[in-house]
Amino acid sequence: MRARVSVNHRDVKIAPSTAETARAQSRGWYGLSPAVMRMSVFNFTIFLAWQITLPVAPLLAQSMNAAPLWIGLTIGARGLLPMVLGLPIGWLTDRLPVRTVQVMGGGCVLAATALMAGTNSIIPLIIAQALGGLSVTVASIAGQAFIASVTATRDRDEVYGRYSLIVALDNVAGPALGGLLAQWGGPKAAVVGGLVLAVAALPLALVLPSRRTAAPVLIATPRSQHPLALLGLPTVLFTLFASFLVIFSTSVKSSFYVIYLDRIGLGSGAIGIVLAISGAARTVVRPMLSWATARTGRPRLLVFVCLTLAAGLAMVPVAGSRMTGQVALAVLHGIAYGLSQPLTITMMSHAVSVDNLGLAFAWRQIFSRCGELLGPLTMGWVAGAAGLEPVFWLAAGMLAIVALLPAARRRDGAVPSPGAEEKTAETDPHA
């Protein structure tokens, strides 16, 4: 148990011991501590198990003679449970051992893939998609909160950048592996591949820490805050709003971007190259987060990232069918988006106390899922009313709003507030 003492009449948590702190902070392969590396491997496995099944879910629904509306509901169900259960998951993350929470996440993806493999009707498939979306949310919240709790604040940019690189690899490997399995044995073969990985993930959960480990700092805290109270913190609200706008606006890339490129005459091979280049840029840039934040500050970097994304989206219709132009914009978009995700994670971790990390990351998931749901619906309405080009301009304009927010002028992402101040402890071996 962590001890509590009084410092200037405020409750303060003390890291358990120098030895435990050193173990949590010791660097191993790829510059990550063993505990963070185990968490990274577990989450990569969970995410890969689910990503393998994503390309074949619409095909399964189609094979069940589902109407287009039901196919849309099947895909949309992935965001339903995360939005409804995000805050309870965050609350549990702040109170239960990380191993327990991650076993829950592993159980959800196991149930989802097993249900997909065994069903031939649309309703169980929709339930499976909802469970799969929930599993990713549980693993994300628990993993991000745990890493913040065992990482000194000055190291979080670097650690989150490297962690997000590892887990982002599933975005490339998952669909590719799922497509190969589906080509070899049909859609159900891809689902079985995901099921095998889901089974393999459960033993990995058993080597995760049995409880949350305190960061090597003294953390003044009024104990846990009400979930709505976190929205009163300027940096939290700024980060959540920016996260929503990034996901909302870049949803055009997953909905109408390919349709637009096909319509202006780029072939399937060229479109695949553009998407692959963007995905590669999005992945490899993430370890550069620490270098970038050290030079600009987190809020300013987030504004720069959003304006870069806005410029890239606005220029898509201008580049037209010129392959070099679309490749250049794909690189620009990939770099900016790749930095935005670990950046918003680390900003949330700096803005709240260790008692509220789970709730903070739950809010981030909820805002992101709302953007993921509302973005395609809004873009679809605009595309139907005005054509495809205005969709990109709307997305760019939404992202530009971030620069107008008051918190955008701050250099540091940490906003002093009750429950969020940190003092270096004498037990910190890195002090």
N, C-alpha and C positions, 0 to 999 in steps of 0.2 A: 504494500500500500504506500501511496505517496503521503508524506507528512505535510501538515499545514502549520505554518507559524504566522505570527503577526508582524508585519513590517509597516510602520507608520499607520497602524490601526487598520490595516487591510489584510485580508486573507491571502497567503502566498503558498503556492505549491512548490515543493522542493524535489528535484530529481532524486530517484531512489539512492543512487550511489555512484561514486566515480567509476567503478568497474562496469556497472551496468550502462552508464552513459557512454563510456569508451567503446563498449561492444556495439551499442546502437550507432555510434558515429564512425566507427572504423571503416575505412574504405577498402574495397576489394576489387574484383574484376569490373572494368568499365567505370571505375571511380564511384561505385555504389556500395553501400554497406551490405553485408550478407542478408540482413532482414529486408532491406529495400529490394535487393535482387530477387529474393524469393517471392516477394509480392509482385514484382514485375513479371516474373515467369508465370506465376499463377494467373494473373489477369490476362497476359498474352494468350495463354491456353484457353481460358474462358471465352475471350473475345474471338479467337480463331474458330473455336467450335461453333459459335453462333454465326460468324461471318461466312463460313462455308455454306450455310443453308440459305443465306439471303438471296442469292441469284435464282434459286430454284423454287422459292415460295410462290411466286406468281405462276410458275409453270405447274406446280402441284394444284393450285386453285383452278387453273384452266383445265387441267386433266379431270377435275371433278365437275366439269361443265358449269362452273360458277359464272354468274353474270358479271359484267364489268363492275357494277356497284359492289358486289361481294368481294371481288378481287381487291378493290380499293379499300374496303373495310379490313381485309386480311392484312394488308401492308400497314394501314393506319393503326391497327391494334397494337403495334410495337410501342407506340408512345403513350398508350392509355394508362397502364398501370404505373409507369414512372411518374406521370403527372399527378395521379391520385395518391400514390403511396410514397412519393419522394420524401416528404417531411417525416413520416414515421420511420422510414429507413434511416434517415439522418439521425433521428432521436435515438434509435437502437445502436447506431454506430458509435455515438458518444457514450454509451453505457455498457455495451457488451464487449467481450473479447473479440478482437479482429478475426480470430480463427472461426469463431461461431458465426459471425456475420458472413464471412466468405464461404463457409459451408452452405449457408442458406442460398447465396448466389449460385454456387455450383449445383445445388439441388434444383434450382429453377431452370438452369440451362439443360440439365440432364432430363428433367421432366418435359421440357419443351421439345428437345430433339427426339426423345422417345415417343412423344405424342405425334409428332410429324411423321415419324417412321411407321407408326402403326395405324394411322387413320386413313380413311378414304372418303371422308365427308368434310364439308367446309367449316362447320361450327368447331369441331376439335382443332382444326388447323388455325382458326382465329384465336382460340384459347392458347395454342402453342406459341403463336407470334407474340401474344401479350406476355406470356411467361418469359419468353426469350428477351424481350425488351426490358422486363423487370430484372432479369439476371445481370444484364450489362450495367444497369443503373446501380444495383447493389454492389457489384464488384468495383465500379468506378468510385462511388462515394466512399466505401470502406478503404480502398487502396489509397486514394488521394488524402483522406484524413489521417491514415496511419503514417504515411510518408511525412506529412507535416509534423506529426507528433514526435517523430524520431530524428528530425533534421533541424539543425540550427538555422535560424531565420536567414542568416547571411548566405547559407548554402542552398536554399530552396530553389532559386532560379536554375542553378546548375543541375541539381538533382531531378527536379521536375522535367527539365529539358531532356535529360537522358532517359528518364522513365518513360516519357511520352513517345520518344523515338522507338523504344522497344515495343510498346503496346500498339503503336501506329503501324508496325510492320504487318499486322493482321489485315489492315485495309488493302494491302497488296496481295498477300499470300492467300487470304480467305476466299475472295471471289475467284482468283485464278485456280486454286485447288478445287473449289466447288464446281467450277465450269468443267475442269478436266474429269472429275468423277462423274458428273452428269453426262458428259459426252461418252464416257466409257460404259456406264451402267444405268443411265437414266437418272431422273431427279432424286429418286429414293436412295440411290448410291451416295449422292452428296450428303443427304441427311444422315445416313449411317456413318459416314466419315465424321460428321459433326458429333454424332452420338458417341463414337469411340473416343474422341478428344474430351468430351464432357465427362466420361467415365475416368479418363486418365487424370483429369484436373482434381478430382476429389482427394486422392492421396497427396497431391501437392498442397492442398489446404491444410493437411495435418502437420506440415512442417512450418506453418506460419506461427507467429507468436501467439501464445495462449491468452495474452492480455495486451491492452494498449500500454506502450512505454512512454513515459514522459520525455519531452524534449529536454535537452541539457541546459535549461534556463529556469530562473525563478519567474513565475507568471502570476502577476497580480490579477485576481479574478473575483467577481461577485458570484461565482458559480454559474451554472447554465442560465442562459437568457431565453426569454420567450421567442419562438421562431419569428414572429412579426417584429420584435425589437431589433433583429439583425438588419431589417430593411431600413432602419433609421440611421445606420452607419453610412456616411457619404461614399466611402470607397466600395462598400458592398453593393449599394444601389447602383453606382456608376458601372461596376464590373458586370452586374447582372443585366443591366440594360444594354451594355455593349455586347455581352454574350448573346442576348436575344437578337439584336440587330445583325450580328455576324451570321448566325445560323439562319435567320429569316431571309437575309439577302442572298447568301451563298446557296440557298436552296434552289435558286435558279440554275445552278450548275448541275444539280441532280434531277431536275425536272425538264427544263426547256433548252438547256445548252446543247445537248446532243441533237435534239430536233432541229435547232437553228443551224448548226453546222451541217447537218444532212441537207437541209433545205437550200443552203447557199452553194452546195455542190461538192463539199468535201466527202470523199469516199469513206467507207467503213474503216479501211486500214489507216487512213490519215487521222480520222477521229480517234481511233485507238491509240495512236502515237501521241496525240495531244493530251489525252487523258492520262496516259502512262507518265508522260513528262511532268504533268502537274502533280500527280501522286508522288512521284519520286522527289520533287522539290519540296512538297509538303512534309515529307518524312525526314529527309536528311538535314533540314534547316533547324530542327528543334534543339539540338545541343548548343546552338549559338545563342539561346535565350539569355544566358548569364552575361555574355559579352555585350549583347544589345542593351539590356536593362542597366548595366553599369555606366553606359554612356548617355542615356536619355532619361532614365527614371521610368517606372512602370506605366503610370497613366499616360505620359507623353508617348511612350512607345505604342501603347494600345491605340491612341488616336492616330498615330502615323500608320499603323497596320490597317486600321479601318479606312483611312483615306486612300491608302495604296490599293486595298481591295475595291474601293469605290471607283478609282481611276481605271483599274483593270477591267471591271465589269462594264463601265461606260464605253470603253474602247472596243469591246467585242464587235458591235455592229460596224464600227469604223474600220476595223481590220478586215472585215468581210471574208472573202474566200482566199486571202493571201495566207499561205501556210506559215510563212516565217512570222507574220504578225500574230497569228493565233498561238504559235509555239511560244513566242516571247511573252504574250499575255498569260499563257498557262504557267510559265515559270514564275512570273510576277505574282499571280494569284496563289500558287502553291507555297511560295515563300511567306507571303503575308498570312495566309490562313494557317500554315504550319506553326508560325510564331504565336498566333492569337490563342490557340487552345492551351498550351502550357502557361502562357502569360496570364490568362484569366484564372487559371488554377492557383498559381502562386500569389496573385493579388488577393484572392479570397483567403488564402492561408495566412497572409500577413494582417488582414483586417480584423480577424476575430481571435478570441482566446482559444486555448487548446480544448476547453470544455465545449466549444460550439463548432468545432471543425466539421462534424458530421452534418449538422443542420446547414452550415454555410454551403457545403458542397451539394447538399440536397436541393437548396434553392437554385444553385447553378444548373443542376440537371433539369429542374422544372422549367426554368426560363428557356433553356436550350431546346427542350422538347416542345415547348409552346411555339418557338420559332420554327422548329422542324415541321410542325403541324400547320401553322397559319401561313408560312411562307408559300408553299406550293398552291394552297387554296387562293391566296391573293394574286399570285403570279398567273394562275390559270384564268382568273376572272379578267385580269388586265390583258392577257394574251388574246382572250376571246373577244374583248371589246376593241382593242387597239392594235393588235398584232404583236409579233415577237420582239421587235426592237425596243419598244417602250418598256418591256419587262426588265431589260438590263439597265435602262436609265432609272427606273423606279428603285431597283435594288441599290444602285450607286447613290441615289439621293438619300435613301434610308440610312446607309452607312455614314454619310457625311454628317448626320445629326450628332454623332458621338463627339465631334469637335466642339459643339456648342455647349456641352454640359459643363457646369462649374468645376467638377472634380477633374476635368481634363487638363486643367492648368497646373495641377500638382506635379511635383517632380517625383516624390516618393509615394509608393502605393499604400503604405501603412498609415492609417489615420488614427491618431491617438484617441482612445475612447475608453470608458470604464470596461474593464475586462479584456483589454487588448494590449496593455503595456507589457513589455518584457525587459527584464534586467538579467545581465549575465551572472550566472552563479559561479561560486568559487569551485564548484565541482566540475565545471566545464573544462575538459582537457584541451580544448581549442581556444580558450580565452586568452 
